[in-house]
Amino acid sequence: MAVQMSKGEFEDLVAEALDLVPEQFTRAMDNVVILVEDRHPTQNLYGLYHGVALTSRTSSYSGHLPDTITIYRLPILAHARDVEGAREQVATTVIHEIAHHFGIDDDRLDELGWA
């Protein structure tokens, strides 16, 4: 059974997850916004990073729209057993997508236990 949670309550979980990220990483994040949407339009995802990773930016990087990290509420809530499970999945997803902003790929995230 899916966990029931308002968008505002879910956004609070995302804020809690962001508070878990060490300050040196949040300070190093550049030109990125974090969004909450109900679901991805075509895929069943928990989250998605879209942009140019910090490790791929060159001296010609300027004038770009902000990178986005989108956390998808309904798939996470559909698979969580309870609020604590949703909280844990949100934290994992936020950290996973932030790692992509820093240029860490899925294989490495899997090795680190954040896939």
TADAHU-V160604 format. One record per residue. RES is the residue in one letter. SS is DSSP state (A for helix, B for strand, O for the rest). BURIAL is 1 if it has 24 or more other ideal C-beta (glycine too) atoms within 12 Angstrom, else 0. D_LAST is the distance of its C-alpha to the last C-alpha in Angstrom with 1 decimal. Layout:
# TADAHU-V160604
((RES;SS;BURIAL;D_LAST) (RES;SS;BURIAL;D_LAST))
This chain:
# TADAHU-V160604
((M;O;0;23.5) (A;O;0;21.7) (V;O;1;21.8) (Q;O;0;24.5) (M;O;1;24.1) (S;O;0;25.8) (K;A;0;24.3) (G;A;0;25.7) (E;A;0;24.2) (F;A;1;20.8) (E;A;0;21.4) (D;A;0;22.3) (L;A;1;18.9) (V;A;1;17.4) (A;A;0;20.2) (E;A;0;19.4) (A;A;1;15.8) (L;A;1;17.3) (D;A;0;19.7) (L;A;0;17.1) (V;O;1;16.3) (P;O;0;18.9) (E;A;0;21.9) (Q;A;0;21.9) (F;A;0;18.7) (T;A;0;20.0) (R;A;0;23.3) (A;A;0;21.9) (M;O;1;20.2) (D;O;0;22.8) (N;O;0;23.8) (V;B;1;20.8) (V;B;0;21.1) (I;B;1;18.8) (L;B;1;19.8) (V;B;1;19.5) (E;B;1;20.4) (D;O;0;20.9) (R;O;0;19.0) (H;O;0;18.3) (P;O;0;21.6) (T;O;0;20.5) (Q;O;0;16.9) (N;O;0;15.1) (L;O;1;12.3) (Y;O;1;11.1) (G;B;1;11.3) (L;B;1;12.5) (Y;B;1;13.5) (H;B;0;16.9) (G;O;1;19.0) (V;O;1;19.8) (A;O;1;17.5) (L;A;0;19.7) (T;A;0;19.6) (S;A;0;21.1) (R;O;0;23.8) (T;O;0;27.3) (S;O;0;30.6) (S;O;0;31.2) (Y;O;0;28.3) (S;O;0;30.4) (G;O;0;31.2) (H;O;0;27.7) (L;O;0;26.7) (P;O;0;24.0) (D;B;1;20.3) (T;B;1;18.7) (I;B;1;15.5) (T;B;1;16.0) (I;B;1;14.6) (Y;B;1;15.8) (R;A;1;17.7) (L;A;1;18.9) (P;A;1;15.8) (I;A;1;14.3) (L;A;1;17.8) (A;A;0;18.4) (H;A;0;15.7) (A;O;1;16.3) (R;O;0;19.1) (D;O;0;20.5) (V;A;0;20.4) (E;A;0;18.6) (G;A;0;15.8) (A;A;1;15.7) (R;A;1;15.9) (E;A;1;12.9) (Q;A;1;10.7) (V;A;1;12.4) (A;A;1;11.7) (T;A;1;8.0) (T;A;1;8.3) (V;A;1;11.1) (I;A;1;9.6) (H;A;1;6.7) (E;A;1;9.8) (I;A;1;12.1) (A;A;1;10.4) (H;A;1;11.1) (H;A;1;14.6) (F;O;1;15.0) (G;O;0;14.2) (I;O;1;11.0) (D;O;0;9.5) (D;A;0;6.4) (D;A;0;8.0) (R;A;0;8.4) (L;A;0;5.2) (D;A;0;4.5) (E;A;0;8.0) (L;A;0;7.8) (G;O;0;5.8) (W;O;1;3.8) (A;O;0;0.0))
